[in-house]
């Protein structure tokens, strides 16, 4: 019963965080969901925290994981078919993924959604990258204590060392995402 209550509260907060503007980004360890403005925050290499294990079943019946892309830059995008800003940013993500293919990997995290709706969304958007079906929200919860994806949509960029290098809360803009992905992709592999 408690788990169902927590899930309902989380869902309500996410729905509220799906639109709007925010004055400041939550800090690492802050687990509240907030509205986002889509601005990309890139973290200094010395301040980056390791990303947790990310894995799960994909919408197309396969599996996807962050570990499968070790040594590469990975963009994680948290979205849901019921989220208007998610629909608005889908073409941006598709375009940046296509332009950086081979050097950067993209994984979508479909959060708190009905599978049929998520599949229909992906069929329409044709993003060209896998999407983990995370109905219970376990992938987002795994980021607790690091840099949480505190809004829907949220985008996290994981560097080549497996650390959280950047975050955007809200729908990302093409130039912001491309600049951040390029900057992190071109970093020297200093540990």
C-alpha positions as CSV (number, residue, x, y, z in Angstrom):
1,X,0.0,0.0,0.0
2,X,2.8,2.4,0.9
3,X,4.6,1.7,-2.4
4,X,1.4,2.5,-4.3
5,X,1.0,5.8,-2.4
6,X,4.6,6.8,-3.0
7,X,4.1,5.9,-6.7
8,X,1.0,8.0,-6.9
9,X,2.7,11.0,-5.2
10,X,5.7,10.7,-7.6
11,X,3.4,10.5,-10.6
12,X,1.5,13.7,-9.5
13,X,4.8,15.5,-8.9
14,X,6.1,14.4,-12.3
15,X,3.0,15.6,-14.1
16,X,3.3,19.0,-12.4
17,X,7.0,19.1,-13.4
18,X,6.2,18.3,-17.1
19,X,5.8,22.0,-18.0
20,X,6.8,25.4,-16.7
21,X,9.9,27.3,-15.8
22,X,12.3,26.9,-13.0
23,X,14.5,29.5,-11.3
24,X,17.3,27.1,-10.3
25,X,18.4,23.6,-10.8
26,X,18.2,21.2,-7.9
27,X,21.5,20.1,-6.4
28,X,22.9,16.6,-6.3
29,X,20.9,14.4,-3.9
30,X,17.8,16.5,-4.2
31,X,15.0,14.0,-5.1
32,X,12.2,16.5,-5.6
33,X,10.7,16.8,-9.1
34,X,10.6,20.4,-10.5
35,X,9.6,22.1,-13.7
36,X,12.5,22.6,-16.0
37,X,13.5,25.3,-18.5
38,X,15.6,22.9,-20.8
39,X,18.9,24.7,-20.1
40,X,21.9,22.4,-20.2
41,X,24.1,22.4,-17.1
42,X,27.5,21.0,-17.8
43,X,29.5,19.9,-14.7
44,X,33.3,20.4,-14.3
45,X,35.1,17.1,-14.7
46,X,36.3,17.3,-11.0
47,X,32.7,17.5,-9.8
48,X,31.2,14.7,-11.8
49,X,29.6,11.8,-10.0
50,X,29.5,8.2,-11.3
51,X,26.3,7.2,-13.1
52,X,24.5,4.3,-11.5
53,X,23.8,1.1,-13.4
54,X,21.1,1.7,-16.0
55,X,19.5,-1.3,-17.8
56,X,16.2,-2.7,-18.7
57,X,13.8,-4.1,-21.3
58,X,13.3,-1.9,-24.3
59,X,10.0,-1.0,-26.0
60,X,10.9,-3.3,-29.0
61,X,11.5,-6.3,-26.8
62,X,15.3,-6.2,-26.5
63,X,17.4,-4.9,-23.6
64,X,19.6,-1.8,-23.3
65,X,22.2,-0.8,-20.7
66,X,24.6,2.0,-20.0
67,X,27.3,-0.6,-19.5
68,X,27.0,-1.8,-23.1
69,X,28.4,1.6,-24.1
70,X,31.3,1.8,-21.8
71,X,34.0,4.3,-23.0
72,X,31.4,6.3,-25.1
73,X,29.4,9.4,-24.4
74,X,25.8,8.4,-23.7
75,X,22.7,10.6,-23.7
76,X,19.9,9.4,-21.4
77,X,16.5,11.1,-22.0
78,X,13.7,10.6,-19.5
79,X,10.3,11.0,-21.2
80,X,6.7,9.8,-21.3
81,X,4.1,9.8,-24.0
82,X,1.7,11.8,-21.8
83,X,4.2,14.7,-21.5
84,X,3.7,17.6,-24.0
85,X,7.3,18.9,-23.7
86,X,8.6,15.4,-24.4
87,X,6.7,15.4,-27.7
88,X,8.1,18.9,-28.5
89,X,11.8,17.8,-27.9
90,X,11.6,14.5,-29.7
91,X,12.7,15.9,-33.1
92,X,15.6,17.6,-31.4
93,X,16.8,14.4,-29.8
94,X,16.3,12.5,-33.1
95,X,18.4,15.0,-35.0
96,X,21.3,15.2,-32.6
97,X,21.3,11.4,-32.3
98,X,21.5,11.1,-36.1
99,X,24.3,13.7,-36.4
100,X,26.4,12.2,-33.6
101,X,25.8,8.5,-34.4
102,X,28.8,6.4,-33.8
103,X,30.5,8.8,-31.4
104,X,27.6,9.3,-29.0
105,X,24.9,6.8,-28.0
106,X,21.3,7.7,-27.0
107,X,19.0,5.7,-24.7
108,X,15.5,6.8,-24.0
109,X,14.0,6.0,-20.6
110,X,10.2,5.8,-20.9
111,X,9.0,6.7,-17.4
112,X,5.6,6.0,-15.7
113,X,3.8,5.3,-19.0
114,X,1.5,2.7,-20.6
115,X,3.5,0.5,-22.9
116,X,1.0,0.8,-25.8
117,X,1.2,4.6,-25.6
118,X,5.0,4.6,-25.4
119,X,5.2,2.2,-28.5
120,X,2.8,4.5,-30.4
121,X,4.9,7.5,-29.5
122,X,8.1,5.9,-30.7
123,X,6.4,4.6,-33.9
124,X,5.4,8.3,-34.6
125,X,8.7,9.9,-33.6
126,X,11.1,7.3,-35.1
127,X,14.0,8.3,-32.9
128,X,16.4,5.6,-34.1
129,X,17.7,4.7,-30.7
130,X,16.5,2.2,-28.0
131,X,14.1,3.1,-25.2
132,X,14.0,1.3,-21.9
133,X,10.4,0.8,-20.7
134,X,10.6,1.9,-17.0
135,X,7.0,2.0,-15.9
136,X,7.8,1.8,-12.2
137,X,10.5,4.6,-12.4
138,X,13.4,2.5,-11.1
139,X,16.0,4.0,-13.4
140,X,15.2,7.5,-12.2
141,X,15.3,6.4,-8.6
142,X,18.8,4.9,-9.2
143,X,20.1,8.4,-9.6
144,X,19.1,9.4,-6.1
145,X,22.2,10.8,-4.3
146,X,23.9,11.8,-7.6
147,X,22.3,14.1,-10.2
148,X,18.6,13.1,-10.5
149,X,16.5,13.6,-13.6
150,X,14.2,15.8,-11.5
151,X,11.6,16.6,-14.3
152,X,10.0,15.0,-17.2
153,X,11.5,15.4,-19.7
154,X,15.1,15.4,-18.4
155,X,18.3,14.7,-20.2
156,X,21.5,13.4,-18.7
157,X,24.8,13.2,-20.6
158,X,27.2,10.5,-19.3
159,X,30.9,11.0,-20.2
160,X,33.4,8.4,-21.5
161,X,34.4,7.6,-17.9
162,X,30.8,6.8,-16.9
163,X,30.2,10.0,-15.0
164,X,27.2,12.4,-15.1
165,X,28.6,15.3,-17.2
166,X,25.5,17.3,-17.9
167,X,21.8,17.6,-17.1
168,X,18.9,19.5,-18.6
169,X,15.5,19.6,-16.9
170,X,12.7,20.2,-19.3
171,X,12.6,20.1,-23.1
172,X,16.1,20.5,-24.6
173,X,16.9,22.9,-27.4
174,X,18.9,21.8,-30.4
175,X,21.9,24.1,-30.0
176,X,22.2,23.5,-26.2
177,X,22.1,19.7,-26.6
178,X,24.5,19.7,-29.6
179,X,27.0,22.0,-27.9
180,X,27.0,20.0,-24.7
181,X,27.2,16.6,-26.5
182,X,30.1,17.9,-28.7
183,X,32.0,19.4,-25.8
184,X,31.7,16.2,-23.7
185,X,32.5,14.0,-26.7
186,X,35.7,16.0,-27.5
187,X,37.0,16.1,-23.9
188,X,40.4,14.4,-23.3
189,X,40.0,11.2,-21.4
190,X,41.7,12.4,-18.2
191,X,40.5,10.6,-15.1
